[in-house]
Amino acid sequence: MAIGLLILRLVVGLTLAAHGAQKLFGWFGGYGLSATGGLLEQLGFVPGRRNALLAGLAELGGGLLLALGLATPVAAALIVAVMTVAAVSAHLKQGFFNHNQGYEYTLILAIAAVSLAFTGPGPLSLDARLGVHDAGSVWGLAALVLGVVAGAIRLARRQVPAAQKVN
């Protein structure tokens, strides 16, 4: 079980951290803050550069925390929040499957992160090394609710472009 949780944390966490680095620094073929900000403004997130910074920090920070198994419920909440925003603002209208730019990928990342808040990061984690055992039903539910609420607040502040509004 320990190795399985470690593998899950590393793959999901480092994947999210890489996405954050794309937004923040333009690494791994990313666009960096300015270009990502422009894309986010097209989705209604104004000012775009600030929103790109916040999304990038949530992905990079949440991903690294998850990979390390440190403050796992906090990491999960950050990931759920940013994936909720991404799913609703950019992917939901495309349907489920990722090959159509659907929300499948964002859903999988969010659910994997929140699952780790429920189970805990395992014995091969910084949380375990520090004697922190913040896992279980209360922590998992708290991470899920906090992440969804934070994402919903961000979405509520979005200025949806007229071309994207549903009649």
Summary of the structure (lengths in Angstrom):
residues: 167
radius of gyration: 15.9
end to end distance: 48.9
largest distance: 52.9
contacts: 596
relative contact order: 0.16
helix: 77%
strand: 0%
